[in-house]
Amino acid sequence: MDGKKALVIGGGGGGIGREITRAFAAAGAGLAIADIDAGRAREAAAEVADRVKAVGLTVDVRSREGVANLVSSAAEQLGGLDVLVTVVGGQAAFVPAVPLHEAADEDWDTMFELNLRYVARAVQAALRIFRTNGGGTIVSIGSITGYLGSPLQGAYGAAKAGLASIARTVAAEYGPQGIRMNVVACGAIATPVVAALADPDDDYTMIPLGRPGRTAEVADAVVFLASPLSSYITGQSLILDGGLAARGPFS
């Protein structure tokens, strides 16, 4: 990916986003790294600045104008834009885990704002640039909750399912213009947030590979989908869950 220019939304604070920025830098791509915390964004950019051009940007993804301005600013500062990666999302830190009949309207709003709406806005802004440039690639971090039943995570699962639909639409509508979009649907990944909430007695027997995924494994999948190695793949969801979704009901 030497010479490519990528915007990673959610790369400053660690976890999956931070690992993705490291993987892109290792592959030779210039980076705009966006985070709600300016200090974390600058820190993430500084970590890889000895290898590639990297800038740290600040954004609150709940702001419609903020997301659009972010994409434009990233393209301006990098001298173009070839790849968009959306990472920000989740449930645990934002709304309670409750049965579907107890989920409040504001919880639905929060989940859709943080997991789907900002992605749609970022995709729209990137498409305008990609259509002018003759192509581009989008990768969004999704979740297997968008494909399986999601007890206590109904709104989150519905929002993540929406990412797959957007990817299919981008593939069908913009493929002729050289634009691709795919989703990495993650299962249990050992991020700091997950580690803080994990049951210390969990032996991960439900996962066929017997462990949670590593953030570096997610980053590898993102780089693959953003690179020419996946040039004939679009509109797809790559499930990265250690085999969890493959387990039959009688396993």
Beta strands, then each sheet from edge to edge (+ up, - down):
strand 1: 5-9
strand 2: 30-35
strand 3: 54-58
strand 4: 83-86
strand 5: 136-143
strand 6: 179-186
strand 7: 237-240
sheet 1: 3+ 2+ 1+ 4+ 5+ 6+ 7+
end
